Amino acid sequence: MKQNPFLLTLLLTVLMGCSDANKDVTKVSTASANVSVLPFEFLMEGLDRQRTVRLYLPPDYESSAQSYPVLYMHDGQNVFDDTSSYAGEWGVDESLNQLAATTGLGLIVVAIDNGAEFRMNELSPWENKRFGPAQGKQYMDFIVDVVKPYIDSNYRTKPEVQHTAIMGSSMGGLISHYAIHAYPQVFGKAGIFSPSYWYSPDVFVFTQQHKANLKAKLYVMYGDKEGDGMIADTARMQRQLEVQGHPRINTLFKRVVGGEHNEKLWRGEFTEAIQWLFAD
C-alpha cells in the first residue's frame, strides 16, 4: 500500500515533538545570553513527574525596574536552542531581541519542556484511543498552579490576565486553544499554531461549552500545505467561534500560502503573531 509522505512526516513530528534524546552534544548552544534554564526541575504533582523550564528575559531586564507581560510556551526544548530541539528551533529569543530593539516591546517567555513519550497525552485534555489517556488538564494545572506563581513571585511580571499569553504548535496549539477557554481568568491571549484539532472531536464541544473571555485575543495560524484535515478543522473552528460571538476584532485566522507542518512555518510567523497579540 502506498504511504502518504505528509502523514508520515506529521506523525513523526507529533510523536517525537521536540525531544532532545538524539541531540548532538558537541553542538554549541544557539540560545541568546538572556536565555537560561532554571536551575531545578519543577514537580508535576498531578502526574508525578519533573519538568525543565527555560526562561527568556528582555534585553533591558537587568537595567530597568519595569514589569513585563509573560508568554508561556510549550515544547520548551524547541523554543530557544537548536542543540536541544528535535526539528529546529523557533528562534524566539532572537525574534524578541529584535522586536525589543525596533519597537520597544519587552516580554518574558517561560518555555516548558515537553514530556517526550508523554507529549501526546500531556498536550491534550481529551483521551485518544490510539495514543492513550488524557493528561492535559494536569499539565495545564501544573502551569497555572505551580509555574506561573513561581515566575510571578521571582520576576517582575505583569500577572494580570490581559498581560498573560500562551502559545504552541501542533499538539501545543491544541492545548493552547484549551487553555484560553478553560482558564479565562488566567490567559488573555493565545497563539494557536497548526492546532491538532483532529486529535479529538471533543475540542469543538468543549469550546461551545466553555467560552473564552470576550476580551481574549486568539491568533490561529496554519499552512495551506498541512493537509485537507487541517484546513477543514480550522475553518470549522473559525465558523464556530463566529457563531458563538467571539469578537472578530479579537480573533485572527491566518492561512499561510505554502506553509507546511514544521518549525520553519512557526518560526516565520512568530513575530507577526506576537505583534498582533500584544498590540494593546
C-alpha positions in Angstrom: 0.0 0.0 0.0 1.4 3.4 -0.9 2.0 5.6 2.1 1.2 9.2 2.3 4.5 11.1 3.0 2.8 14.0 4.6 1.0 11.8 7.1 4.3 10.0 7.9 6.1 13.3 8.5 3.2 14.7 10.6 3.0 11.6 12.7 6.8 11.6 13.3 6.7 15.2 14.3 3.8 14.8 16.6 5.1 11.7 18.3 8.7 12.9 18.7 7.8 16.5 19.2 10.8 18.4 20.5 12.5 15.6 22.3 16.2 16.2 22.7 17.1 12.5 23.2 19.1 12.4 20.0 20.7 15.9 20.2 24.3 16.3 19.2 26.0 17.3 22.5 29.0 18.6 20.5 27.0 21.5 19.2 27.3 25.0 20.6 24.2 26.4 22.1 22.3 28.9 19.8 20.4 30.4 22.7 20.9 34.1 23.4 22.7 35.3 26.6 19.4 36.4 28.1 18.0 32.8 28.0 18.6 30.5 30.9 17.5 27.1 32.1 16.0 27.3 35.6 18.4 25.5 38.0 15.9 22.9 39.2 13.1 20.9 37.8 9.6 21.6 38.8 7.5 18.8 40.3 4.3 18.0 38.3 2.3 16.6 41.3 -0.7 15.6 39.3 1.5 13.4 37.0 4.3 12.5 39.4 6.9 13.8 37.0 9.5 16.5 37.0 9.9 19.1 34.2 12.6 21.5 33.0 11.6 25.1 32.5 13.5 27.6 30.3 13.4 31.4 30.7 13.8 34.4 28.4 14.2 37.8 30.0 14.0 41.0 27.9 17.4 42.6 27.0 16.8 45.5 29.4 15.5 43.4 32.3 18.6 43.9 34.5 19.0 47.6 33.7 15.3 48.6 34.3 12.8 48.4 37.0 9.7 47.8 34.9 7.5 44.8 34.8 6.7 42.8 31.7 3.9 40.7 30.2 4.6 36.9 30.1 4.2 34.4 27.3 4.1 30.7 28.3 5.2 28.3 25.5 5.1 24.5 25.2 7.8 22.2 23.8 10.4 24.3 25.5 13.3 22.3 24.0 12.4 23.8 20.7 11.9 27.4 21.6 15.4 28.9 22.0 18.1 26.5 21.3 18.9 24.4 18.2 21.0 21.9 20.3 18.0 20.9 22.4 15.4 20.9 19.6 14.1 17.9 17.7 13.5 19.5 14.3 15.0 23.0 14.6 14.3 25.9 17.0 11.8 28.7 16.7 14.4 31.4 17.4 12.1 33.1 19.9 14.9 34.8 21.7 16.4 36.3 18.5 13.0 37.4 17.3 12.1 39.1 20.6 15.5 40.7 20.9 15.0 42.3 17.5 11.5 43.4 18.4 12.8 45.0 21.6 15.4 46.9 19.6 13.0 48.1 16.9 9.7 48.5 18.7 10.5 48.6 22.4 8.3 45.5 23.1 9.6 43.5 26.0 8.3 40.1 27.1 9.2 37.4 29.5 8.9 34.0 27.9 8.6 30.8 30.0 9.1 27.7 28.0 8.0 24.4 29.5 9.8 21.3 28.1 7.6 18.5 26.7 7.4 15.1 28.3 8.9 13.2 25.4 7.0 9.9 25.3 4.2 11.6 27.4 3.9 14.5 25.0 0.7 13.5 23.2 -1.0 12.8 26.5 0.1 15.9 28.3 -0.8 18.2 25.4 -4.4 17.0 25.2 -7.2 17.2 27.8 -9.1 14.6 25.8 -8.4 10.9 25.5 -7.4 9.5 22.2 -7.9 5.7 21.7 -4.7 5.4 19.7 -2.5 7.5 22.0 -3.9 6.8 25.4 -5.3 8.7 28.4 -5.6 12.5 28.6 -3.3 14.4 30.9 -3.8 17.9 29.5 -5.7 19.2 32.5 -3.0 18.1 34.9 -0.4 19.6 32.7 -2.2 22.9 32.5 -2.9 22.9 36.2 0.8 22.5 36.7 1.5 25.6 34.6 -1.3 27.6 36.3 -0.8 26.5 39.9 3.0 25.8 40.0 5.0 27.5 37.3 3.1 30.8 37.0 3.1 31.6 40.7 6.8 30.9 40.8 7.5 33.2 37.9 5.3 35.9 39.2 6.9 35.7 42.7 10.5 35.7 41.4 10.5 38.0 38.4 9.0 41.4 37.6 5.9 40.3 35.7 2.5 41.8 34.9 0.5 38.9 36.3 -2.9 40.1 35.2 -4.9 38.1 32.6 -4.6 40.8 29.9 -0.8 40.5 30.1 -0.6 36.7 30.1 -0.4 34.7 26.9 0.1 31.1 25.9 1.4 29.7 22.6 2.2 26.4 20.9 2.1 24.5 17.7 0.5 21.2 16.6 -0.4 19.5 19.9 0.9 22.6 21.6 -1.7 24.5 19.5 -4.4 22.2 20.7 -3.5 22.7 24.4 -3.2 26.4 23.9 -6.7 26.5 22.5 -7.9 24.5 25.5 -6.1 26.9 27.9 -7.6 30.1 26.6 -11.1 28.6 27.1 -10.5 26.6 30.2 -8.7 29.3 32.2 -10.3 32.6 31.1 -9.2 34.2 34.4 -5.5 33.4 33.7 -4.8 33.7 30.0 -5.9 36.6 27.9 -4.0 35.8 24.7 -3.3 32.7 22.7 -1.1 31.9 19.8 -2.6 28.7 18.3 -0.3 27.4 15.5 -1.3 24.5 13.3 -3.6 23.1 16.0 -4.2 19.4 16.2 -8.0 19.6 16.3 -8.0 16.2 14.6 -6.9 14.6 17.9 -10.4 14.7 19.4 -13.8 16.0 18.3 -14.4 16.9 21.9 -12.5 20.2 21.3 -15.5 21.5 19.4 -18.0 20.5 22.1 -15.7 21.9 24.8 -15.3 25.2 23.0 -19.0 25.6 22.8 -19.5 24.9 26.5 -16.5 26.9 27.8 -16.2 30.2 26.1 -13.1 32.3 26.3 -13.3 35.7 27.8 -14.7 38.1 25.1 -11.6 40.3 25.6 -9.2 37.3 24.9 -7.2 37.5 21.7 -6.9 34.4 19.6 -4.4 34.1 16.8 -4.9 30.9 14.9 -2.4 30.2 12.1 -1.9 27.2 9.7 -0.3 26.4 6.4 -2.2 25.5 3.3 0.1 22.5 2.7 -0.7 20.9 6.1 -3.4 18.7 4.7 -7.1 18.9 4.0 -7.9 17.9 7.6 -6.1 20.9 9.0 -7.8 23.3 6.6 -11.3 21.8 7.3 -10.9 21.7 11.0 -9.6 25.2 11.4 -12.3 26.5 9.1 -14.9 24.7 11.3 -13.4 26.2 14.4 -13.4 29.7 12.8 -17.1 29.4 12.0 -17.9 28.1 15.4 -16.2 31.0 17.2 -18.0 33.4 14.9 -21.4 31.8 15.7 -20.6 31.8 19.4 -20.0 35.5 19.2 -16.3 35.9 20.0 -15.5 39.4 18.7 -13.9 39.4 15.3 -11.6 42.2 16.4 -10.1 39.8 18.9 -9.9 36.8 16.6 -7.4 36.3 13.7 -7.3 33.2 11.5 -4.4 33.2 9.1 -3.8 30.7 6.3 -0.2 30.8 5.1 0.4 30.0 1.4 2.9 27.2 1.0 3.1 26.7 4.8 3.9 23.1 5.9 3.7 21.5 9.3 7.1 22.3 10.6 9.3 24.8 12.6 10.0 26.8 9.5 6.4 27.9 9.4 6.0 28.5 13.1 9.3 30.4 13.4 8.4 32.5 10.4 5.0 33.5 11.8 6.1 34.1 15.4 6.9 37.8 15.2 3.7 38.8 13.4 1.7 36.8 15.9 3.4 38.5 18.9 2.9 41.9 17.5 -0.8 41.3 16.9 -1.4 39.7 20.3 0.4 42.4 22.2 -0.6 45.3 20.1 -2.6 46.7 23.1 
